[in-house]
Amino acid sequence: MTLTNAVKQRIINLATSQGIKIHKLALNSGVPYSTISSFLNGKCTSITLTTLLHICEGSNITLKDFFDDELFKNISDSSLKISIEKE
């Protein structure tokens, strides 16, 4: 599973576990529904940590709780690269 797919699934799982729809999750989070919907539908390929933080706050969990999920145990995303430039 890619990191992007894991984050999408985690957001869906958060809403499901709370018994709410994505629209209500957006309202609780103060994040525009269009932002979450565009990410979940693949129209937007990334989501900011700030947006994730607001989603977490609206769900009464921390970012640590968000990523402390089985979905993130075996991430295989070739786009995950950290480059360190020497000065």
N, C-alpha and C positions, 0 to 999 in steps of 0.2 A: 504494500500500500504506500502511496506517496504521502508526503506531509500534507499537501493541499487536500487530498481526499480524506485524510484522517481528521483534519480540522473541520471540514464540511460535515463529516459524519458525527463528530463530537457535538457540533452545534445542533444538529438534528436530534441527537440523543438527549441533549439538555432539555430541549423543548418537550420531547416525548416524556422524559422522566418527570417533568413538572405538569404534564397533562395539558399543555398549551400548544397553540400553533405558532409558527414562526412570526406571524404578525404580532402576536401578544409578547413574544420574546423581544422583538424589536421595541415595542412600546415600553416594556419594563426596563430595557437597557438604555433608552434614549438614543438609539441608533436608528436612522431611517430604515424603514422596511426595504426600500429599494437597494440599499447598500448590502444588507444581508442576502436578499433575494438574488441580486446580481452575482454575488460570490457563490451561493449555493447552486445556481443555475449555470455557472461557468461563463457568464458574460464578462465577469471580472475574474482574473486569475489569481489575485492575491488579496489579502486582508491585512490591515495594519494591527500591530500589537495594541494600539490605543483602542481600536474598535473591539478587539477581543477582550480587552480589559473591561470595557463598558458592558459587553455581553455577560462577562463573568459577574460584574457588580449587579447587573439586573437579575442574575440567577443566584445571587448570594453565595458565590464561590470565589476562590482566588484563582489567579492565573496558574499557580502551582497545582491546584485541584483540577483545573481544566486539562493540563498536560499530563497529570498523573492518572492515566487511563491506559488500558490495554491497547487501545488503538495506536498509541505512540511507541509501543515496545519494539516493533520491528519496521521502522520507517526505512524505505529504500527509495530515496529520491536523488537521482543523479544531479539534480540542479542544486543540491545542498553542497555548496563549496565555500570554504572560508579561505580567503586569500590574505596574506599578510605581506605588505610591502615593506621593504627595508628602506629606511631613510638615508 
